[in-house]
C-alpha cells in the first residue's frame, strides 16, 4: 500500500465518521413519532375547522343581499 492510498483512506474515514456523527445527532434531536401523530391529527382537525370558517366567511362576503344592503347603506 503506497502513501497516497493510505492518505485517501484516512480522509475518507474522517469524512465518513463526521457524516455519521452528524446524522446520529440530528436523528436524536427529532421528536418521537407518537407525539407527532397526535399533533398531526390535531392540526388536521384545526385546518378542517378553519377551512369551514373561511368558506362561511366567503359566503357572507359574496352574498348578493349583503352587497345590495351595502350599496343602499352607502346611498343613505
PDB file of N, CA, C and O in Angstrom:
ATOM      1  N   UNK A   1       0.852  -1.163   0.000  1.00  0.00           N
ATOM      2  CA  UNK A   1       0.000   0.000   0.000  1.00  0.00           C
ATOM      3  C   UNK A   1       0.906   1.236   0.000  1.00  0.00           C
ATOM      4  O   UNK A   1       1.775   1.386   0.858  1.00  0.00           O
ATOM      5  N   UNK A   2       0.684   2.103  -0.968  1.00  0.00           N
ATOM      6  CA  UNK A   2       1.535   3.290  -1.015  1.00  0.00           C
ATOM      7  C   UNK A   2       0.939   4.401  -0.150  1.00  0.00           C
ATOM      8  O   UNK A   2      -0.162   4.254   0.380  1.00  0.00           O
ATOM      9  N   UNK A   3       1.640   5.473  -0.012  1.00  0.00           N
ATOM     10  CA  UNK A   3       1.272   6.577   0.875  1.00  0.00           C
ATOM     11  C   UNK A   3      -0.007   7.268   0.395  1.00  0.00           C
ATOM     12  O   UNK A   3      -0.861   7.617   1.210  1.00  0.00           O
ATOM     13  N   UNK A   4      -0.145   7.466  -0.900  1.00  0.00           N
ATOM     14  CA  UNK A   4      -1.319   8.151  -1.437  1.00  0.00           C
ATOM     15  C   UNK A   4      -2.611   7.387  -1.098  1.00  0.00           C
ATOM     16  O   UNK A   4      -3.601   8.004  -0.705  1.00  0.00           O
ATOM     17  N   UNK A   5      -2.612   6.095  -1.242  1.00  0.00           N
ATOM     18  CA  UNK A   5      -3.780   5.272  -0.926  1.00  0.00           C
ATOM     19  C   UNK A   5      -4.110   5.358   0.557  1.00  0.00           C
ATOM     20  O   UNK A   5      -5.280   5.431   0.933  1.00  0.00           O
ATOM     21  N   UNK A   6      -3.095   5.351   1.389  1.00  0.00           N
ATOM     22  CA  UNK A   6      -3.300   5.437   2.824  1.00  0.00           C
ATOM     23  C   UNK A   6      -3.912   6.784   3.202  1.00  0.00           C
ATOM     24  O   UNK A   6      -4.799   6.836   4.054  1.00  0.00           O
ATOM     25  N   UNK A   7      -3.455   7.876   2.582  1.00  0.00           N
ATOM     26  CA  UNK A   7      -3.988   9.208   2.861  1.00  0.00           C
ATOM     27  C   UNK A   7      -5.459   9.281   2.435  1.00  0.00           C
ATOM     28  O   UNK A   7      -6.290   9.828   3.160  1.00  0.00           O
ATOM     29  N   UNK A   8      -5.776   8.732   1.268  1.00  0.00           N
ATOM     30  CA  UNK A   8      -7.156   8.742   0.784  1.00  0.00           C
ATOM     31  C   UNK A   8      -8.060   7.960   1.736  1.00  0.00           C
ATOM     32  O   UNK A   8      -9.173   8.402   2.021  1.00  0.00           O
ATOM     33  N   UNK A   9      -7.615   6.829   2.224  1.00  0.00           N
ATOM     34  CA  UNK A   9      -8.414   6.024   3.146  1.00  0.00           C
ATOM     35  C   UNK A   9      -8.631   6.768   4.467  1.00  0.00           C
ATOM     36  O   UNK A   9      -9.733   6.753   5.015  1.00  0.00           O
ATOM     37  N   UNK A  10      -7.596   7.407   4.969  1.00  0.00           N
ATOM     38  CA  UNK A  10      -7.710   8.156   6.228  1.00  0.00           C
ATOM     39  C   UNK A  10      -8.692   9.313   6.077  1.00  0.00           C
ATOM     40  O   UNK A  10      -9.527   9.534   6.954  1.00  0.00           O
ATOM     41  N   UNK A  11      -8.599  10.053   4.977  1.00  0.00           N
ATOM     42  CA  UNK A  11      -9.516  11.177   4.742  1.00  0.00           C
ATOM     43  C   UNK A  11     -10.946  10.664   4.601  1.00  0.00           C
ATOM     44  O   UNK A  11     -11.869  11.258   5.159  1.00  0.00           O
ATOM     45  N   UNK A  12     -11.144   9.575   3.866  1.00  0.00           N
ATOM     46  CA  UNK A  12     -12.480   9.010   3.683  1.00  0.00           C
ATOM     47  C   UNK A  12     -13.076   8.571   5.013  1.00  0.00           C
ATOM     48  O   UNK A  12     -14.261   8.794   5.262  1.00  0.00           O
ATOM     49  N   UNK A  13     -12.273   7.951   5.869  1.00  0.00           N
ATOM     50  CA  UNK A  13     -12.762   7.548   7.187  1.00  0.00           C
ATOM     51  C   UNK A  13     -13.118   8.760   8.049  1.00  0.00           C
ATOM     52  O   UNK A  13     -14.116   8.739   8.769  1.00  0.00           O
ATOM     53  N   UNK A  14     -12.317   9.801   7.977  1.00  0.00           N
ATOM     54  CA  UNK A  14     -12.595  11.017   8.750  1.00  0.00           C
ATOM     55  C   UNK A  14     -13.883  11.684   8.304  1.00  0.00           C
ATOM     56  O   UNK A  14     -14.707  12.065   9.135  1.00  0.00           O
ATOM     57  N   UNK A  15     -14.061  11.828   6.998  1.00  0.00           N
ATOM     58  CA  UNK A  15     -15.281  12.443   6.470  1.00  0.00           C
ATOM     59  C   UNK A  15     -16.490  11.558   6.766  1.00  0.00           C
ATOM     60  O   UNK A  15     -17.542  12.054   7.169  1.00  0.00           O
ATOM     61  N   UNK A  16     -16.345  10.278   6.571  1.00  0.00           N
ATOM     62  CA  UNK A  16     -17.441   9.350   6.839  1.00  0.00           C
ATOM     63  C   UNK A  16     -17.867   9.360   8.296  1.00  0.00           C
ATOM     64  O   UNK A  16     -19.061   9.311   8.593  1.00  0.00           O
ATOM     65  N   UNK A  17     -16.915   9.424   9.199  1.00  0.00           N
ATOM     66  CA  UNK A  17     -17.264   9.444  10.621  1.00  0.00           C
ATOM     67  C   UNK A  17     -17.960  10.752  10.995  1.00  0.00           C
ATOM     68  O   UNK A  17     -18.864  10.753  11.830  1.00  0.00           O
ATOM     69  N   UNK A  18     -17.546  11.864  10.383  1.00  0.00           N
ATOM     70  CA  UNK A  18     -18.197  13.148  10.650  1.00  0.00           C
ATOM     71  C   UNK A  18     -19.639  13.127  10.141  1.00  0.00           C
ATOM     72  O   UNK A  18     -20.547  13.609  10.818  1.00  0.00           O
ATOM     73  N   UNK A  19     -19.842  12.574   8.958  1.00  0.00           N
ATOM     74  CA  UNK A  19     -21.196  12.480   8.409  1.00  0.00           C
ATOM     75  C   UNK A  19     -22.070  11.589   9.281  1.00  0.00           C
ATOM     76  O   UNK A  19     -23.222  11.931   9.551  1.00  0.00           O
ATOM     77  N   UNK A  20     -21.550  10.471   9.718  1.00  0.00           N
ATOM     78  CA  UNK A  20     -22.298   9.560  10.580  1.00  0.00           C
ATOM     79  C   UNK A  20     -22.649  10.225  11.914  1.00  0.00           C
ATOM     80  O   UNK A  20     -23.772  10.093  12.401  1.00  0.00           O
ATOM     81  N   UNK A  21     -21.701  10.926  12.493  1.00  0.00           N
ATOM     82  CA  UNK A  21     -21.932  11.608  13.765  1.00  0.00           C
ATOM     83  C   UNK A  21     -23.032  12.651  13.616  1.00  0.00           C
ATOM     84  O   UNK A  21     -23.931  12.729  14.453  1.00  0.00           O
ATOM     85  N   UNK A  22     -22.967  13.458  12.552  1.00  0.00           N
ATOM     86  CA  UNK A  22     -23.981  14.489  12.316  1.00  0.00           C
ATOM     87  C   UNK A  22     -25.352  13.860  12.102  1.00  0.00           C
ATOM     88  O   UNK A  22     -26.348  14.364  12.622  1.00  0.00           O
ATOM     89  N   UNK A  23     -25.417  12.775  11.350  1.00  0.00           N
ATOM     90  CA  UNK A  23     -26.679  12.081  11.113  1.00  0.00           C
ATOM     91  C   UNK A  23     -27.284  11.570  12.419  1.00  0.00           C
ATOM     92  O   UNK A  23     -28.480  11.737  12.658  1.00  0.00           O
ATOM     93  N   UNK A  24     -26.472  10.956  13.251  1.00  0.00           N
ATOM     94  CA  UNK A  24     -26.979  10.414  14.513  1.00  0.00           C
ATOM     95  C   UNK A  24     -27.436  11.521  15.461  1.00  0.00           C
ATOM     96  O   UNK A  24     -28.444  11.360  16.150  1.00  0.00           O
ATOM     97  N   UNK A  25     -26.718  12.635  15.507  1.00  0.00           N
ATOM     98  CA  UNK A  25     -27.131  13.756  16.355  1.00  0.00           C
ATOM     99  C   UNK A  25     -28.446  14.351  15.872  1.00  0.00           C
ATOM    100  O   UNK A  25     -29.314  14.680  16.680  1.00  0.00           O
ATOM    101  N   UNK A  26     -28.596  14.489  14.574  1.00  0.00           N
ATOM    102  CA  UNK A  26     -29.826  15.039  14.014  1.00  0.00           C
ATOM    103  C   UNK A  26     -31.001  14.115  14.290  1.00  0.00           C
ATOM    104  O   UNK A  26     -32.094  14.571  14.627  1.00  0.00           O
ATOM    105  N   UNK A  27     -30.778  12.850  14.150  1.00  0.00           N
ATOM    106  CA  UNK A  27     -31.837  11.872  14.380  1.00  0.00           C
ATOM    107  C   UNK A  27     -32.240  11.843  15.859  1.00  0.00           C
ATOM    108  O   UNK A  27     -33.418  11.671  16.173  1.00  0.00           O
ATOM    109  N   UNK A  28     -31.286  12.006  16.757  1.00  0.00           N
ATOM    110  CA  UNK A  28     -31.592  12.001  18.189  1.00  0.00           C
ATOM    111  C   UNK A  28     -32.373  13.243  18.590  1.00  0.00           C
ATOM    112  O   UNK A  28     -33.139  13.204  19.553  1.00  0.00           O
ATOM    113  N   UNK A  29     -32.190  14.347  17.865  1.00  0.00           N
ATOM    114  CA  UNK A  29     -32.853  15.597  18.197  1.00  0.00           C
ATOM    115  C   UNK A  29     -34.305  15.634  17.726  1.00  0.00           C
ATOM    116  O   UNK A  29     -35.067  16.495  18.165  1.00  0.00           O
ATOM    117  N   UNK A  30     -34.701  14.723  16.849  1.00  0.00           N
ATOM    118  CA  UNK A  30     -36.065  14.720  16.335  1.00  0.00           C
ATOM    119  C   UNK A  30     -37.027  14.191  17.379  1.00  0.00           C
ATOM    120  O   UNK A  30     -36.703  13.259  18.113  1.00  0.00           O
ATOM    121  N   UNK A  31     -38.237  14.796  17.449  1.00  0.00           N
ATOM    122  CA  UNK A  31     -39.221  14.311  18.424  1.00  0.00           C
ATOM    123  C   UNK A  31     -39.731  12.918  18.054  1.00  0.00           C
ATOM    124  O   UNK A  31     -39.630  12.496  16.902  1.00  0.00           O
ATOM    125  N   UNK A  32     -40.265  12.230  19.015  1.00  0.00           N
ATOM    126  CA  UNK A  32     -40.754  10.873  18.809  1.00  0.00           C
ATOM    127  C   UNK A  32     -42.037  10.885  17.982  1.00  0.00           C
ATOM    128  O   UNK A  32     -42.773  11.872  17.987  1.00  0.00           O
ATOM    129  N   UNK A  33     -42.298   9.816  17.289  1.00  0.00           N
ATOM    130  CA  UNK A  33     -43.416   9.754  16.357  1.00  0.00           C
ATOM    131  C   UNK A  33     -44.778   9.683  17.043  1.00  0.00           C
ATOM    132  O   UNK A  33     -45.778  10.065  16.435  1.00  0.00           O
ATOM    133  N   UNK A  34     -44.852   9.213  18.273  1.00  0.00           N
ATOM    134  CA  UNK A  34     -46.135   9.116  18.970  1.00  0.00           C
ATOM    135  C   UNK A  34     -46.722  10.502  19.173  1.00  0.00           C
ATOM    136  O   UNK A  34     -47.905  10.723  18.913  1.00  0.00           O
ATOM    137  N   UNK A  35     -45.909  11.427  19.630  1.00  0.00           N
ATOM    138  CA  UNK A  35     -46.370  12.799  19.821  1.00  0.00           C
ATOM    139  C   UNK A  35     -46.674  13.438  18.478  1.00  0.00           C
ATOM    140  O   UNK A  35     -47.605  14.236  18.371  1.00  0.00           O
ATOM    141  N   UNK A  36     -45.913  13.104  17.462  1.00  0.00           N
ATOM    142  CA  UNK A  36     -46.136  13.673  16.147  1.00  0.00           C
ATOM    143  C   UNK A  36     -47.493  13.268  15.583  1.00  0.00           C
ATOM    144  O   UNK A  36     -48.187  14.100  14.998  1.00  0.00           O
ATOM    145  N   UNK A  37     -47.880  12.018  15.746  1.00  0.00           N
ATOM    146  CA  UNK A  37     -49.165  11.554  15.229  1.00  0.00           C
ATOM    147  C   UNK A  37     -50.321  12.283  15.908  1.00  0.00           C
ATOM    148  O   UNK A  37     -51.293  12.659  15.252  1.00  0.00           O
ATOM    149  N   UNK A  38     -50.216  12.482  17.215  1.00  0.00           N
ATOM    150  CA  UNK A  38     -51.254  13.192  17.950  1.00  0.00           C
ATOM    151  C   UNK A  38     -51.331  14.642  17.496  1.00  0.00           C
ATOM    152  O   UNK A  38     -52.417  15.171  17.256  1.00  0.00           O
ATOM    153  N   UNK A  39     -50.173  15.278  17.380  1.00  0.00           N
ATOM    154  CA  UNK A  39     -50.126  16.661  16.918  1.00  0.00           C
ATOM    155  C   UNK A  39     -50.649  16.785  15.503  1.00  0.00           C
ATOM    156  O   UNK A  39     -51.381  17.722  15.185  1.00  0.00           O
ATOM    157  N   UNK A  40     -50.280  15.856  14.665  1.00  0.00           N
ATOM    158  CA  UNK A  40     -50.706  15.879  13.270  1.00  0.00           C
ATOM    159  C   UNK A  40     -52.222  15.763  13.161  1.00  0.00           C
ATOM    160  O   UNK A  40     -52.844  16.466  12.366  1.00  0.00           O
ATOM    161  N   UNK A  41     -52.810  14.891  13.945  1.00  0.00           N
ATOM    162  CA  UNK A  41     -54.264  14.742  13.933  1.00  0.00           C
ATOM    163  C   UNK A  41     -54.943  16.028  14.406  1.00  0.00           C
ATOM    164  O   UNK A  41     -55.951  16.445  13.835  1.00  0.00           O
ATOM    165  N   UNK A  42     -54.395  16.652  15.443  1.00  0.00           N
ATOM    166  CA  UNK A  42     -54.963  17.903  15.944  1.00  0.00           C
ATOM    167  C   UNK A  42     -54.836  19.016  14.898  1.00  0.00           C
ATOM    168  O   UNK A  42     -55.760  19.808  14.713  1.00  0.00           O
ATOM    169  N   UNK A  43     -53.701  19.070  14.227  1.00  0.00           N
ATOM    170  CA  UNK A  43     -53.510  20.096  13.196  1.00  0.00           C
ATOM    171  C   UNK A  43     -54.459  19.883  12.021  1.00  0.00           C
ATOM    172  O   UNK A  43     -55.000  20.844  11.475  1.00  0.00           O
ATOM    173  N   UNK A  44     -54.659  18.630  11.633  1.00  0.00           N
ATOM    174  CA  UNK A  44     -55.594  18.345  10.535  1.00  0.00           C
ATOM    175  C   UNK A  44     -57.007  18.782  10.910  1.00  0.00           C
ATOM    176  O   UNK A  44     -57.727  19.344  10.085  1.00  0.00           O
ATOM    177  N   UNK A  45     -57.400  18.523  12.151  1.00  0.00           N
ATOM    178  CA  UNK A  45     -58.729  18.939  12.609  1.00  0.00           C
ATOM    179  C   UNK A  45     -58.842  20.468  12.615  1.00  0.00           C
ATOM    180  O   UNK A  45     -59.868  21.017  12.214  1.00  0.00           O
ATOM    181  N   UNK A  46     -57.798  21.148  13.065  1.00  0.00           N
ATOM    182  CA  UNK A  46     -57.791  22.616  13.055  1.00  0.00           C
ATOM    183  C   UNK A  46     -57.894  23.154  11.638  1.00  0.00           C
ATOM    184  O   UNK A  46     -58.634  24.105  11.386  1.00  0.00           O
ATOM    185  N   UNK A  47     -57.166  22.561  10.721  1.00  0.00           N
ATOM    186  CA  UNK A  47     -57.203  23.015   9.328  1.00  0.00           C
ATOM    187  C   UNK A  47     -58.595  22.818   8.744  1.00  0.00           C
ATOM    188  O   UNK A  47     -59.105  23.690   8.039  1.00  0.00           O
ATOM    189  N   UNK A  48     -59.211  21.674   9.034  1.00  0.00           N
ATOM    190  CA  UNK A  48     -60.568  21.419   8.534  1.00  0.00           C
ATOM    191  C   UNK A  48     -61.536  22.459   9.084  1.00  0.00           C
ATOM    192  O   UNK A  48     -62.359  23.003   8.348  1.00  0.00           O
ATOM    193  N   UNK A  49     -61.432  22.731  10.378  1.00  0.00           N
ATOM    194  CA  UNK A  49     -62.317  23.715  11.013  1.00  0.00           C
ATOM    195  C   UNK A  49     -62.099  25.105  10.425  1.00  0.00           C
ATOM    196  O   UNK A  49     -63.063  25.829  10.173  1.00  0.00           O
ATOM    197  N   UNK A  50     -60.841  25.485  10.205  1.00  0.00           N
ATOM    198  CA  UNK A  50     -60.536  26.795   9.638  1.00  0.00           C
ATOM    199  C   UNK A  50     -61.022  26.916   8.195  1.00  0.00           C
ATOM    200  O   UNK A  50     -61.497  27.976   7.788  1.00  0.00           O
ATOM    201  N   UNK A  51     -60.906  25.844   7.428  1.00  0.00           N
ATOM    202  CA  UNK A  51     -61.425  25.868   6.049  1.00  0.00           C
ATOM    203  C   UNK A  51     -62.929  26.080   6.053  1.00  0.00           C
ATOM    204  O   UNK A  51     -63.455  26.824   5.226  1.00  0.00           O
ATOM    205  N   UNK A  52     -63.624  25.429   6.979  1.00  0.00           N
ATOM    206  CA  UNK A  52     -65.071  25.625   7.076  1.00  0.00           C
ATOM    207  C   UNK A  52     -65.406  27.075   7.426  1.00  0.00           C
ATOM    208  O   UNK A  52     -66.344  27.650   6.873  1.00  0.00           O
ATOM    209  N   UNK A  53     -64.651  27.652   8.327  1.00  0.00           N
ATOM    210  CA  UNK A  53     -64.889  29.047   8.712  1.00  0.00           C
ATOM    211  C   UNK A  53     -64.635  29.994   7.552  1.00  0.00           C
ATOM    212  O   UNK A  53     -65.398  30.935   7.335  1.00  0.00           O
ATOM    213  N   UNK A  54     -63.552  29.746   6.798  1.00  0.00           N
ATOM    214  CA  UNK A  54     -63.248  30.596   5.647  1.00  0.00           C
ATOM    215  C   UNK A  54     -64.349  30.469   4.601  1.00  0.00           C
ATOM    216  O   UNK A  54     -64.758  31.465   4.003  1.00  0.00           O
ATOM    217  N   UNK A  55     -64.828  29.253   4.379  1.00  0.00           N
ATOM    218  CA  UNK A  55     -65.910  29.034   3.417  1.00  0.00           C
ATOM    219  C   UNK A  55     -67.155  29.830   3.837  1.00  0.00           C
ATOM    220  O   UNK A  55     -67.810  30.448   2.997  1.00  0.00           O
ATOM    221  N   UNK A  56     -67.475  29.812   5.128  1.00  0.00           N
ATOM    222  CA  UNK A  56     -68.620  30.565   5.632  1.00  0.00           C
ATOM    223  C   UNK A  56     -68.417  32.062   5.445  1.00  0.00           C
ATOM    224  O   UNK A  56     -69.336  32.767   5.027  1.00  0.00           O
ATOM    225  N   UNK A  57     -67.226  32.548   5.750  1.00  0.00           N
ATOM    226  CA  UNK A  57     -66.942  33.975   5.579  1.00  0.00           C
ATOM    227  C   UNK A  57     -67.009  34.386   4.113  1.00  0.00           C
ATOM    228  O   UNK A  57     -67.505  35.467   3.795  1.00  0.00           O
ATOM    229  N   UNK A  58     -66.518  33.541   3.226  1.00  0.00           N
ATOM    230  CA  UNK A  58     -66.606  33.843   1.796  1.00  0.00           C
ATOM    231  C   UNK A  58     -68.061  33.928   1.355  1.00  0.00           C
ATOM    232  O   UNK A  58     -68.420  34.784   0.546  1.00  0.00           O
ATOM    233  N   UNK A  59     -68.888  33.049   1.879  1.00  0.00           N
ATOM    234  CA  UNK A  59     -70.310  33.079   1.544  1.00  0.00           C
ATOM    235  C   UNK A  59     -70.950  34.377   2.026  1.00  0.00           C
ATOM    236  O   UNK A  59     -71.741  34.987   1.307  1.00  0.00           O
ATOM    237  N   UNK A  60     -70.612  34.791   3.224  1.00  0.00           N
ATOM    238  CA  UNK A  60     -71.170  36.023   3.777  1.00  0.00           C
ATOM    239  C   UNK A  60     -70.723  37.230   2.956  1.00  0.00           C
ATOM    240  O   UNK A  60     -71.535  38.098   2.638  1.00  0.00           O
ATOM    241  N   UNK A  61     -69.464  37.287   2.621  1.00  0.00           N
ATOM    242  CA  UNK A  61     -68.918  38.447   1.916  1.00  0.00           C
ATOM    243  C   UNK A  61     -69.434  38.518   0.487  1.00  0.00           C
ATOM    244  O   UNK A  61     -69.674  39.611  -0.026  1.00  0.00           O
ATOM    245  N   UNK A  62     -69.606  37.388  -0.157  1.00  0.00           N
ATOM    246  CA  UNK A  62     -70.039  37.400  -1.557  1.00  0.00           C
ATOM    247  C   UNK A  62     -71.552  37.290  -1.709  1.00  0.00           C
ATOM    248  O   UNK A  62     -72.048  37.152  -2.827  1.00  0.00           O
ATOM    249  N   UNK A  63     -72.276  37.347  -0.626  1.00  0.00           N
ATOM    250  CA  UNK A  63     -73.731  37.267  -0.666  1.00  0.00           C
ATOM    251  C   UNK A  63     -74.294  38.495  -1.376  1.00  0.00           C
ATOM    252  O   UNK A  63     -73.904  39.620  -1.063  1.00  0.00           O
ATOM    253  N   UNK A  64     -75.210  38.291  -2.333  1.00  0.00           N
ATOM    254  CA  UNK A  64     -75.781  39.396  -3.115  1.00  0.00           C
ATOM    255  C   UNK A  64     -76.627  40.322  -2.251  1.00  0.00           C
ATOM    256  O   UNK A  64     -76.610  41.538  -2.444  1.00  0.00           O
ATOM    257  N   UNK A  65     -77.367  39.756  -1.300  1.00  0.00           N
ATOM    258  CA  UNK A  65     -78.178  40.602  -0.421  1.00  0.00           C
ATOM    259  C   UNK A  65     -77.297  41.526   0.410  1.00  0.00           C
ATOM    260  O   UNK A  65     -77.645  42.681   0.651  1.00  0.00           O
ATOM    261  N   UNK A  66     -76.170  41.012   0.838  1.00  0.00           N
ATOM    262  CA  UNK A  66     -75.240  41.836   1.614  1.00  0.00           C
ATOM    263  C   UNK A  66     -74.687  42.945   0.748  1.00  0.00           C
ATOM    264  O   UNK A  66     -74.560  44.080   1.206  1.00  0.00           O
ATOM    265  N   UNK A  67     -74.355  42.639  -0.497  1.00  0.00           N
ATOM    266  CA  UNK A  67     -73.838  43.663  -1.403  1.00  0.00           C
ATOM    267  C   UNK A  67     -74.907  44.716  -1.661  1.00  0.00           C
ATOM    268  O   UNK A  67     -74.602  45.908  -1.697  1.00  0.00           O
ATOM    269  N   UNK A  68     -76.141  44.299  -1.838  1.00  0.00           N
ATOM    270  CA  UNK A  68     -77.231  45.235  -2.054  1.00  0.00           C
ATOM    271  C   UNK A  68     -77.446  46.098  -0.817  1.00  0.00           C
ATOM    272  O   UNK A  68     -77.633  47.309  -0.930  1.00  0.00           O
ATOM    273  N   UNK A  69     -77.421  45.490   0.349  1.00  0.00           N
ATOM    274  CA  UNK A  69     -77.558  46.241   1.598  1.00  0.00           C
ATOM    275  C   UNK A  69     -76.437  47.255   1.754  1.00  0.00           C
ATOM    276  O   UNK A  69     -76.666  48.374   2.214  1.00  0.00           O
ATOM    277  N   UNK A  70     -75.228  46.868   1.372  1.00  0.00           N
ATOM    278  CA  UNK A  70     -74.078  47.772   1.463  1.00  0.00           C
ATOM    279  C   UNK A  70     -74.253  48.964   0.527  1.00  0.00           C
ATOM    280  O   UNK A  70     -73.933  50.094   0.895  1.00  0.00           O
ATOM    281  N   UNK A  71     -74.760  48.718  -0.682  1.00  0.00           N
ATOM    282  CA  UNK A  71     -74.984  49.817  -1.641  1.00  0.00           C
ATOM    283  C   UNK A  71     -76.072  50.755  -1.118  1.00  0.00           C
ATOM    284  O   UNK A  71     -75.947  51.976  -1.215  1.00  0.00           O
ATOM    285  N   UNK A  72     -77.127  50.184  -0.568  1.00  0.00           N
ATOM    286  CA  UNK A  72     -78.200  51.010  -0.012  1.00  0.00           C
ATOM    287  C   UNK A  72     -77.676  51.830   1.150  1.00  0.00           C
ATOM    288  O   UNK A  72     -78.018  53.005   1.283  1.00  0.00           O
ATOM    289  N   UNK A  73     -76.855  51.232   1.986  1.00  0.00           N
ATOM    290  CA  UNK A  73     -76.288  51.970   3.124  1.00  0.00           C
ATOM    291  C   UNK A  73     -75.422  53.128   2.645  1.00  0.00           C
ATOM    292  O   UNK A  73     -75.439  54.205   3.241  1.00  0.00           O
ATOM    293  N   UNK A  74     -74.664  52.910   1.570  1.00  0.00           N
ATOM    294  CA  UNK A  74     -73.810  53.968   1.040  1.00  0.00           C
ATOM    295  C   UNK A  74     -74.617  55.129   0.474  1.00  0.00           C
ATOM    296  O   UNK A  74     -74.198  56.283   0.560  1.00  0.00           O
ATOM    297  N   UNK A  75     -75.781  54.818  -0.108  1.00  0.00           N
ATOM    298  CA  UNK A  75     -76.632  55.856  -0.664  1.00  0.00           C
ATOM    299  C   UNK A  75     -77.324  56.671   0.405  1.00  0.00           C
ATOM    300  O   UNK A  75     -77.632  57.840   0.177  1.00  0.00           O
ATOM    301  N   UNK A  76     -77.581  56.088   1.572  1.00  0.00           N
ATOM    302  CA  UNK A  76     -78.325  56.765   2.624  1.00  0.00           C
ATOM    303  C   UNK A  76     -77.501  57.800   3.347  1.00  0.00           C
ATOM    304  O   UNK A  76     -77.999  58.455   4.263  1.00  0.00           O
TER     305      UNK A  76
END
